Amino acid sequence: MNFALLEKVFGKDQNWHGPCTVITQGNAAVTTHGTDSLMGGGIKQYAPRVISGRIMADAVCLLPESQALLILQQQKLRQSTGEERVQQLLTVADTSHVMAIEFPDLGTLALLGITAPMVRTPKNRKGD
């Protein structure tokens, strides 16, 4: 991804920015579909693993001088005691291997100097 475009979106001031999905070259993320479990007789059944380049980030920070993107993921893990613990995973990615960034809203368009498109709302079929 073009580094100048990343600077427009994330700025040069090394601040953390909200949630997004970072798409990288290669197999950067492993996710599970379902949960691992113990079957009868102590046999372990593992949920299927999916390997992709999509990293669901809770926060990202651009380091302009080193052309790196810090990607922070937070996961809530439930202990066997019922207590929840937050595990944080920090990934340092080379910006030349970042292919795309997905944002959950259109607020980022303003940083690029673009206005949001008009969104069509569904019409009430009874009163057309």
Steps between C-alpha positions, in 0.01 A plus 500: 500500500623848424667642811381857425141374505555331837638832633187680381276253678698446822702825516864556587449560874507131611154498660292186540197480272178305543401156381563383146601193305855494360546277196860387453690291251534144614354304788510747786200397706354176632138493612281219626144416404348375822669386818734217590339238722558177686296203387430180690805313621716812498519523119567857388301644214653810346295762321600561137775758454492753217821670391474831314658840457212676679588639843205634700662789687361675805752782451775589253787749508724604211872550566607725209875500566524120485211444256336252735139453605431395860188283517341433839249220556320443829330171580288415803582155633283324753698306757379164636408690819258718302721806530559698180849609402597738217791384287669754277689409184725755331601445137765719336441497123717638223284749309625363169312176584171672585259447212188679626326644805127453566313741729162436664368847411545778243670747738838430341387651169528850652870440569545431130307815403205304358136545594290196582268376225125539528344189646166389368247417766239233435163654419187402681325270252153580635528875441697513170 
